[in-house]
Amino acid sequence: MSPTQVVLAFVDAWNRLDFAEIYRLMADDIFYHNIPLSPCVGRQAVKAYMDAWPVDQCEWVVHHIAANGPVVLTERTDTFVKDGKQIVVPVMGAFEIEDGVIKSWRDYFDLRAIKPKAGT
């Protein structure tokens, strides 16, 4: 798969909440930084991070995607449903792909832009 295809497969896995596939697409030593929050390193650390904030539904919509070699940039709207509340997050993502998996994943967003809404 091309770097763009890896990222699109990752987005698709998130939309299905297919965590086996999500983690399969990550390098063992992935660097993940959900900016402006603290980063974590390693698939197990990312899994612990995700397990601490489980969601009931997820939809990532990719508005734009661009690649330059192994680096893929996405402009997305990520929507999560957690405990009956919908959370919509405008995101810019940067993914670095190595050997067909995500070696580095950084998502940039403004905490003030997150607006939970009641219901789904």
Backbone as a chain_set.jsonl record, in Angstrom:
{"seq": "MSPTQVVLAFVDAWNRLDFAEIYRLMADDIFYHNIPLSPCVGRQAVKAYMDAWPVDQCEWVVHHIAANGPVVLTERTDTFVKDGKQIVVPVMGAFEIEDGVIKSWRDYFDLRAIKPKAGT", "coords": {"N": [[0.842, -1.189, 0.0], [0.416, 2.263, -0.686], [1.683, 5.217, 1.06], [-0.512, 7.028, 1.322], [-2.678, 5.267, 0.974], [-2.346, 3.667, 3.24], [-2.958, 5.495, 5.288], [-5.627, 6.114, 4.62], [-6.766, 3.586, 4.982], [-6.414, 3.393, 7.713], [-8.077, 5.465, 8.614], [-10.518, 4.398, 7.735], [-10.603, 2.107, 9.347], [-10.86, 3.315, 11.861], [-13.4, 4.434, 11.508], [-14.938, 2.176, 11.594], [-14.438, 1.378, 14.109], [-12.554, -0.631, 14.43], [-10.399, -1.93, 16.22], [-8.377, -3.864, 16.185], [-7.415, -3.697, 13.564], [-6.728, -0.98, 13.516], [-4.553, -0.931, 15.371], [-2.868, -2.732, 14.104], [-2.023, -1.274, 11.931], [-0.209, 0.441, 13.02], [3.194, 1.163, 13.833], [5.281, -0.773, 16.03], [6.744, 0.911, 17.689], [5.472, 3.367, 17.531], [5.15, 6.925, 17.433], [2.917, 8.997, 18.939], [1.082, 11.923, 18.995], [-1.33, 13.801, 20.223], [-1.899, 16.721, 19.754], [-3.008, 19.458, 21.498], [-2.267, 17.858, 23.706], [-0.462, 15.526, 25.862], [2.237, 13.597, 24.447], [2.603, 10.101, 23.417], [4.516, 7.069, 23.283], [4.926, 4.15, 21.461], [3.019, 1.247, 20.624], [1.577, -0.059, 22.677], [1.38, 1.95, 24.614], [-0.166, 3.804, 23.214], [-2.477, 2.282, 22.92], [-3.269, 2.079, 25.639], [-3.793, 4.773, 26.109], [-5.953, 5.191, 24.333], [-7.77, 3.345, 25.383], [-8.432, 4.57, 27.737], [-10.248, 6.468, 27.051], [-12.835, 5.523, 25.868], [-15.004, 5.265, 23.018], [-18.328, 5.266, 21.634], [-19.164, 5.472, 19.013], [-17.723, 6.441, 15.873], [-16.691, 8.737, 13.413], [-14.652, 9.708, 10.926], [-14.113, 12.214, 8.686], [-12.459, 12.823, 5.798], [-11.384, 15.702, 4.417], [-9.38, 16.843, 2.872], [-6.396, 15.472, 1.498], [-2.933, 14.951, 1.332], [0.199, 13.93, 0.052], [3.701, 13.551, 0.452], [6.161, 11.757, -0.44], [6.866, 9.608, 2.216], [5.264, 10.988, 3.987], [2.068, 11.941, 5.023], [-0.556, 14.204, 4.922], [-3.555, 15.237, 6.456], [-6.677, 16.89, 6.319], [-9.319, 16.947, 8.404], [-12.609, 16.188, 9.721], [-13.353, 14.969, 12.735], [-15.677, 12.989, 14.288], [-17.053, 11.914, 17.245], [-19.004, 9.729, 19.286], [-19.791, 9.607, 22.556], [-20.974, 8.306, 25.483], [-23.588, 9.076, 24.75], [-23.239, 11.655, 23.841], [-22.322, 13.758, 21.2], [-19.245, 14.573, 19.821], [-17.492, 16.877, 18.022], [-14.655, 17.421, 16.107], [-12.508, 19.535, 14.467], [-9.648, 18.751, 12.611], [-6.163, 18.703, 11.843], [-3.999, 16.418, 10.493], [-0.879, 14.688, 10.667], [0.942, 12.165, 9.285], [3.522, 9.788, 9.341], [4.803, 7.33, 7.361], [6.252, 4.155, 7.471], [7.659, 1.258, 6.196], [5.091, 0.317, 5.518], [3.449, 0.854, 7.699], [2.177, 3.076, 10.273], [4.459, 5.22, 11.547], [4.743, 7.612, 12.859], [2.346, 9.769, 14.249], [0.608, 12.649, 14.315], [-1.854, 14.72, 15.496], [-3.391, 17.816, 15.138], [-5.278, 20.117, 16.876], [-7.724, 22.419, 18.164], [-8.488, 22.736, 21.433], [-10.509, 24.403, 22.356], [-12.289, 24.382, 20.273], [-13.789, 22.126, 20.398], [-16.945, 20.943, 20.71], [-19.242, 19.457, 22.535], [-22.32, 17.837, 21.752], [-25.673, 17.159, 22.614], [-27.165, 13.939, 22.275], [-27.161, 11.879, 19.28]], "CA": [[0.0, 0.0, 0.0], [1.103, 3.552, -0.671], [1.435, 5.926, 2.312], [-1.887, 7.539, 1.331], [-3.578, 4.137, 1.18], [-2.222, 3.268, 4.649], [-3.721, 6.457, 6.098], [-7.055, 5.931, 4.347], [-7.16, 2.336, 5.651], [-6.46, 3.736, 9.134], [-9.322, 6.23, 8.787], [-11.617, 3.45, 7.573], [-10.627, 1.267, 10.551], [-11.459, 4.138, 12.925], [-14.836, 4.585, 11.261], [-15.562, 0.904, 11.986], [-13.916, 1.071, 15.445], [-11.868, -1.924, 14.297], [-9.136, -1.661, 16.907], [-7.348, -4.804, 15.73], [-6.844, -3.113, 12.35], [-6.094, 0.286, 13.902], [-3.252, -1.2, 15.967], [-2.041, -3.407, 13.1], [-1.48, -0.248, 11.043], [0.763, 1.24, 13.767], [4.482, 0.556, 14.16], [5.415, -1.114, 17.457], [7.308, 2.058, 18.415], [4.817, 4.577, 17.018], [5.098, 8.169, 18.204], [1.581, 9.577, 18.776], [0.91, 13.169, 19.737], [-2.622, 14.44, 20.036], [-1.519, 18.073, 20.166], [-2.094, 19.995, 22.494], [-2.128, 16.986, 24.868], [0.855, 14.901, 25.989], [2.491, 12.51, 23.488], [2.954, 8.784, 23.93], [5.375, 6.321, 22.377], [4.722, 2.71, 21.469], [1.652, 0.793, 20.387], [0.919, -0.351, 23.954], [1.058, 3.238, 25.247], [-1.299, 4.357, 22.461], [-3.652, 1.487, 23.294], [-3.678, 2.509, 26.984], [-4.352, 6.116, 25.929], [-7.275, 5.045, 23.708], [-8.642, 2.616, 26.306], [-8.856, 5.491, 28.8], [-11.308, 7.335, 26.541], [-13.57, 4.731, 24.877], [-16.122, 5.92, 22.336], [-19.365, 4.356, 21.16], [-19.2, 5.605, 17.554], [-16.666, 7.298, 15.346], [-16.705, 9.023, 11.977], [-13.646, 10.664, 10.47], [-14.337, 12.632, 7.301], [-11.252, 13.437, 5.237], [-11.732, 16.75, 3.458], [-8.235, 16.96, 1.974], [-5.277, 14.601, 1.827], [-1.784, 15.23, 0.476], [1.358, 13.126, 0.423], [5.019, 13.852, -0.089], [6.921, 10.59, -0.021], [6.243, 8.845, 3.303], [4.487, 11.87, 4.866], [0.697, 12.167, 4.556], [-1.269, 15.224, 5.69], [-5.005, 15.18, 6.301], [-7.592, 17.843, 6.958], [-10.449, 16.081, 8.712], [-13.524, 16.433, 10.822], [-13.537, 13.732, 13.487], [-16.873, 13.016, 15.124], [-17.134, 10.793, 18.169], [-20.144, 9.678, 20.19], [-19.376, 9.041, 23.844], [-22.008, 8.476, 26.511], [-24.737, 9.77, 24.177], [-22.896, 13.013, 23.394], [-21.533, 13.847, 19.975], [-18.129, 15.508, 19.915], [-17.008, 17.158, 16.672], [-13.327, 18.004, 16.227], [-11.756, 19.818, 13.243], [-8.301, 18.234, 12.85], [-5.113, 18.549, 10.827], [-3.199, 15.268, 10.9], [0.372, 14.402, 9.958], [1.306, 10.758, 9.444], [4.738, 9.354, 8.68], [4.647, 5.909, 7.088], [7.508, 3.425, 7.275], [7.425, -0.186, 6.036], [3.667, 0.022, 5.405], [2.692, 1.148, 8.92], [2.311, 4.446, 10.763], [5.599, 5.361, 12.465], [4.484, 8.822, 13.631], [0.996, 10.298, 14.015], [0.36, 13.873, 15.067], [-3.1, 15.416, 15.182], [-3.412, 19.181, 15.66], [-6.636, 20.643, 17.005], [-7.914, 23.442, 19.187], [-9.395, 22.24, 22.475], [-11.67, 25.296, 22.462], [-13.207, 24.139, 19.161], [-14.563, 20.912, 20.66], [-18.248, 21.309, 21.238], [-20.151, 18.305, 22.669], [-23.731, 18.062, 21.49], [-26.511, 16.092, 23.168], [-27.725, 13.017, 21.293], [-26.305, 11.485, 18.172]], "C": [[0.881, 1.243, 0.0], [0.87, 4.212, 0.695], [0.003, 6.48, 2.412], [-2.883, 6.415, 1.593], [-3.532, 3.644, 2.627], [-3.074, 4.191, 5.517], [-5.218, 6.299, 5.858], [-7.578, 4.634, 4.962], [-7.293, 2.566, 7.158], [-7.751, 4.501, 9.452], [-10.521, 5.287, 8.711], [-11.741, 2.549, 8.805], [-11.224, 2.033, 11.731], [-12.962, 4.245, 12.732], [-15.61, 3.319, 11.609], [-15.266, 0.559, 13.446], [-13.312, -0.327, 15.478], [-10.47, -1.765, 14.902], [-8.039, -2.643, 16.536], [-6.65, -4.234, 14.49], [-6.141, -1.784, 12.65], [-4.69, 0.018, 14.429], [-2.322, -1.93, 15.003], [-1.358, -2.398, 12.183], [-0.481, 0.679, 11.74], [2.066, 0.462, 13.932], [4.51, 0.234, 15.655], [5.858, 0.084, 18.276], [6.736, 3.391, 17.932], [4.963, 5.743, 17.996], [3.741, 8.789, 17.909], [1.485, 10.822, 19.633], [-0.403, 13.808, 19.315], [-2.456, 15.861, 20.573], [-2.81, 18.881, 20.386], [-1.916, 19.124, 23.738], [-0.737, 16.349, 24.887], [1.027, 13.77, 24.98], [2.681, 11.171, 24.196], [3.722, 8.031, 22.855], [5.124, 4.835, 22.566], [3.256, 2.342, 21.348], [0.915, 0.534, 21.701], [0.53, 0.932, 24.689], [-0.128, 3.892, 24.541], [-2.571, 3.61, 22.829], [-4.157, 1.903, 24.677], [-4.334, 3.88, 26.933], [-5.773, 6.021, 25.372], [-8.257, 4.348, 24.646], [-9.176, 3.516, 27.42], [-10.002, 6.401, 28.358], [-12.094, 6.577, 25.457], [-14.73, 5.525, 24.272], [-17.083, 4.864, 21.823], [-19.459, 4.342, 19.638], [-18.111, 6.564, 17.129], [-16.893, 7.507, 13.856], [-15.654, 10.093, 11.703], [-13.943, 10.954, 9.008], [-13.076, 13.352, 6.838], [-11.695, 14.438, 4.178], [-10.627, 16.924, 2.417], [-7.148, 16.015, 2.452], [-4.162, 14.892, 0.831], [-0.61, 14.395, 0.979], [2.605, 13.657, -0.26], [5.924, 12.729, 0.41], [6.188, 9.864, 1.091], [5.37, 9.685, 4.241], [3.122, 12.151, 4.231], [0.037, 13.167, 5.502], [-2.761, 15.103, 5.413], [-5.65, 16.38, 6.965], [-8.877, 17.068, 7.144], [-11.412, 16.76, 9.675], [-13.751, 15.079, 11.473], [-14.744, 13.91, 14.39], [-16.908, 11.74, 15.955], [-18.45, 10.881, 18.925], [-19.669, 8.934, 21.425], [-20.464, 9.355, 24.859], [-23.179, 9.31, 26.004], [-24.47, 11.181, 23.705], [-21.999, 12.941, 22.17], [-20.474, 14.925, 20.149], [-17.525, 15.648, 18.527], [-15.698, 17.935, 16.788], [-12.737, 18.267, 14.838], [-10.276, 19.505, 13.512], [-7.422, 18.376, 11.607], [-4.225, 17.42, 11.327], [-1.963, 15.117, 10.036], [0.78, 12.977, 10.306], [2.611, 10.505, 8.7], [4.674, 7.838, 8.584], [6.027, 5.294, 6.848], [7.183, 1.931, 7.227], [5.943, -0.545, 6.087], [2.841, 0.244, 6.656], [2.99, 2.58, 9.362], [3.393, 4.491, 11.839], [5.386, 6.563, 13.395], [3.112, 9.354, 13.236], [0.814, 11.489, 14.937], [-0.948, 14.486, 14.58], [-3.08, 16.763, 15.891], [-4.855, 19.648, 15.7], [-6.673, 21.651, 18.136], [-8.917, 22.91, 20.202], [-10.651, 23.097, 22.598], [-12.693, 25.053, 21.367], [-14.096, 22.913, 19.383], [-15.855, 21.305, 21.357], [-19.127, 20.053, 21.331], [-21.585, 18.718, 22.407], [-24.518, 16.91, 22.074], [-27.036, 15.236, 22.034], [-26.716, 12.705, 20.202], [-26.875, 12.087, 16.952]], "O": [[1.95, 1.266, 0.609], [-0.044, 3.813, 1.417], [-0.618, 6.404, 3.472], [-3.832, 6.595, 2.355], [-4.557, 3.247, 3.18], [-3.821, 3.727, 6.378], [-6.0, 6.347, 6.808], [-8.721, 4.589, 5.417], [-8.179, 2.003, 7.801], [-8.427, 4.211, 10.44], [-11.434, 5.372, 9.533], [-12.849, 2.26, 9.256], [-11.998, 1.476, 12.509], [-13.718, 4.156, 13.7], [-16.807, 3.382, 11.888], [-15.778, -0.432, 13.966], [-13.525, -1.097, 16.415], [-9.495, -1.502, 14.197], [-6.863, -2.279, 16.572], [-5.425, -4.289, 14.388], [-5.079, -1.504, 12.095], [-3.735, 0.659, 13.992], [-1.105, -1.761, 15.08], [-0.246, -2.636, 11.712], [0.039, 1.605, 11.116], [2.048, -0.75, 14.146], [3.839, 0.893, 16.449], [5.418, 0.267, 19.41], [7.426, 4.411, 17.926], [4.908, 5.569, 19.214], [3.436, 9.08, 16.752], [1.764, 10.795, 20.832], [-0.551, 14.29, 18.192], [-2.829, 16.155, 21.708], [-3.631, 18.952, 19.471], [-1.443, 19.632, 24.755], [0.076, 16.62, 24.002], [0.067, 13.057, 24.685], [2.89, 11.115, 25.408], [3.595, 8.321, 21.665], [5.112, 4.329, 23.688], [2.375, 3.014, 21.885], [-0.261, 0.877, 21.82], [-0.529, 0.994, 25.314], [-0.997, 4.47, 25.194], [-3.621, 4.222, 23.029], [-5.363, 2.063, 24.863], [-5.317, 4.128, 27.631], [-6.686, 6.681, 25.868], [-9.433, 4.71, 24.702], [-10.241, 3.256, 27.979], [-10.653, 7.033, 29.19], [-12.036, 6.933, 24.28], [-15.351, 6.349, 24.942], [-16.703, 3.714, 21.604], [-19.795, 3.319, 19.042], [-17.638, 7.388, 17.912], [-17.241, 6.575, 13.131], [-15.753, 11.224, 12.178], [-14.014, 10.038, 8.189], [-12.679, 14.364, 7.415], [-12.304, 14.07, 3.174], [-10.901, 17.127, 1.234], [-6.992, 15.782, 3.651], [-4.411, 15.058, -0.363], [-0.451, 14.184, 2.181], [2.564, 14.143, -1.39], [6.393, 12.756, 1.548], [5.012, 9.534, 0.939], [4.797, 9.15, 5.191], [3.029, 12.542, 3.068], [0.067, 13.0, 6.722], [-3.177, 14.894, 4.273], [-5.226, 16.826, 8.03], [-9.466, 16.584, 6.177], [-11.088, 17.746, 10.337], [-14.275, 14.157, 10.848], [-14.822, 14.866, 15.162], [-16.805, 10.633, 15.427], [-18.956, 11.974, 19.178], [-19.21, 7.794, 21.352], [-20.828, 10.513, 25.068], [-23.706, 10.152, 26.731], [-25.382, 11.848, 23.216], [-21.045, 12.164, 22.118], [-20.768, 16.043, 20.57], [-17.098, 14.663, 17.925], [-15.625, 18.96, 17.465], [-12.488, 17.317, 14.096], [-9.72, 19.943, 14.52], [-7.877, 18.194, 10.478], [-3.75, 17.46, 12.462], [-1.989, 15.381, 8.834], [0.94, 12.631, 11.477], [2.785, 10.952, 7.567], [4.512, 7.146, 9.589], [6.853, 5.844, 6.12], [6.512, 1.406, 8.116], [5.573, -1.585, 6.633], [1.667, -0.124, 6.696], [3.933, 3.208, 8.883], [3.261, 3.881, 12.9], [5.789, 6.542, 14.558], [2.757, 9.389, 12.057], [0.857, 11.367, 16.161], [-1.118, 14.739, 13.387], [-2.791, 16.847, 17.084], [-5.569, 19.588, 14.7], [-5.76, 21.72, 18.958], [-10.074, 22.662, 19.86], [-11.729, 22.588, 22.905], [-13.845, 25.466, 21.499], [-15.049, 22.693, 18.635], [-15.858, 21.909, 22.43], [-19.695, 19.624, 20.327], [-22.013, 19.807, 22.79], [-24.053, 15.771, 22.026], [-27.321, 15.745, 20.95], [-25.586, 13.194, 20.202], [-26.332, 11.904, 15.862]]}, "num_chains": 1, "name": "protein.A"}
